[in-house]
Amino acid sequence: MNVSQIKLSYDQKQNHLDGVTTTIEKGKITTIIGPNGCGKTTLLSVISRNNMPQQGSVTLEQKDIMTYKAKEFAKKLAIVYQQNSVPQDITIEKLVAYGRVPHQQLMKRNVEEDEAAVNWALSATNLTQKRTCKLDALSGGERQRVWIAMALAQKSSILCLDEPTTYLDIFYQIELMELVKKLNKEHALTIVMVLHDINQAIKYSDHIILMKDGKILCEGAPIETVTAERMKEVYGVEVIIQTHESVGTYMIPLSI
Ligand SMILES: Nc1ncnc2c1ncn2[C@@H]1O[C@H](COP(=O)(O)OP(=O)(O)OP(=O)(O)O)[C@@H](O)[C@H]1O
């Protein structure tokens, strides 16, 4: 996916995305990081066609994403938002089955294919045992997996996640990041996500995009992108970055 010279302004005064150009590599985990309000979610919304930029383009498989029909695009890319609202009394399997809508035509439905996709999505997210439960009977971590399962049932090759670990305790955060890694490694999904936790970004990403004020400040492999100087410049925080042979590279925030 090629993102080229994107400019987007919500108010016609300030560019909330200001000339953003990058390439999202197929089969890799790309994470967008940066301070509050720098444009991370806006960039994700442009990539996922939920916001139309005033300038620039995004191409996928050599085609401008705006030229895809809605259902066609949904088969290529699925997005999980930070907050989702649905009636609580719907069963998990019914909810996940909504992910199949892009594959269904008015008079023609492949029931077996739909069932297989839902079963796969439930199993990949470890929700098979919970399929007949209602959403309100699930924990926060399980609910987040339901949204991912719904996106997986879409059977798209790109999965976008907006701050997937927000509101989760540390156990469910790790569980979710491990799920993301598994989906990437075992099912060859291209992942594009927004994270606030820099250590999670370092640990789980192939590629990090560091944003500031609507621009990409730098991007690359985690250890090349997350440096003490840049964390000071972007977040205004003094940090130490260390590498331990069994833990890998990690960051310790010290002071502001
Ligand atoms: N729908 C909107 N209408 C007007 N302004 C918006 C809208 N959405 C976002 N903005 C503004 O655009 C800027 C970028 O917002 P965005 O949500 O992309 O940032 P972010 O980096 O994801 O922030 P956060 O880390 O706080 O989620 C912010 O200044 C925000 O107030």
The ligand as a Tripos MOL2 file, in Angstrom:
@<TRIPOS>MOLECULE
LIG
   31    33     1     0     0
SMALL
NO_CHARGES

@<TRIPOS>ATOM
      1 N1        -13.5680   14.7930   13.2120 N.pl3     1 LIG1
      2 C1        -12.7050   15.7620   13.5260 C.ar      1 LIG1
      3 N2        -13.0780   17.0670   13.3980 N.ar      1 LIG1
      4 C2        -12.2090   18.0550   13.7010 C.ar      1 LIG1
      5 N3        -10.9660   17.8560   14.1480 N.ar      1 LIG1
      6 C3        -10.5500   16.5820   14.3010 C.ar      1 LIG1
      7 C4        -11.4040   15.4640   14.0080 C.ar      1 LIG1
      8 N4        -10.7200   14.3220   14.2510 N.ar      1 LIG1
      9 C5         -9.5100   14.7000   14.6940 C.ar      1 LIG1
     10 N5         -9.4060   16.0400   14.7220 N.ar      1 LIG1
     11 C6         -8.2140   16.8170   15.1290 C.3       1 LIG1
     12 O1         -7.1290   16.3890   14.3090 O.3       1 LIG1
     13 C7         -5.9400   16.2500   15.0910 C.3       1 LIG1
     14 C8         -5.4090   14.8420   14.9440 C.3       1 LIG1
     15 O2         -6.3320   13.9610   15.5700 O.3       1 LIG1
     16 P1         -6.1010   12.3990   15.6180 P.3       1 LIG1
     17 O3         -7.2570   11.7890   16.3200 O.co2     1 LIG1
     18 O4         -5.7520   11.9000   14.2790 O.co2     1 LIG1
     19 O5         -4.7950   12.3390   16.5420 O.3       1 LIG1
     20 P2         -4.1320   11.1020   17.2670 P.3       1 LIG1
     21 O6         -2.6520   11.2150   17.0270 O.co2     1 LIG1
     22 O7         -4.7720    9.8280   16.8790 O.co2     1 LIG1
     23 O8         -4.4480   11.4690   18.7800 O.3       1 LIG1
     24 P3         -4.6990   10.5630   20.1000 P.3       1 LIG1
     25 O9         -3.3580    9.9650   20.4450 O.co2     1 LIG1
     26 O10        -5.1110   11.5660   21.1170 O.co2     1 LIG1
     27 O11        -5.7460    9.5550   19.7930 O.co2     1 LIG1
     28 C9         -6.3060   16.6570   16.5090 C.3       1 LIG1
     29 O12        -5.9420   17.9950   16.7030 O.3       1 LIG1
     30 C10        -7.8210   16.5080   16.5680 C.3       1 LIG1
     31 O13        -8.3930   17.4130   17.4470 O.3       1 LIG1
@<TRIPOS>BOND
     1     1     2 1
     2     2     3 ar
     3     2     7 ar
     4     3     4 ar
     5     4     5 ar
     6     5     6 ar
     7     6     7 ar
     8     6    10 ar
     9     7     8 ar
    10     8     9 ar
    11     9    10 ar
    12    10    11 1
    13    11    12 1
    14    11    30 1
    15    12    13 1
    16    13    14 1
    17    13    28 1
    18    14    15 1
    19    15    16 1
    20    16    17 2
    21    16    18 1
    22    16    19 1
    23    19    20 1
    24    20    21 2
    25    20    22 1
    26    20    23 1
    27    23    24 1
    28    24    25 2
    29    24    26 1
    30    24    27 1
    31    28    29 1
    32    28    30 1
    33    30    31 1
@<TRIPOS>SUBSTRUCTURE
     1 LIG1         1 GROUP 0 **** ****
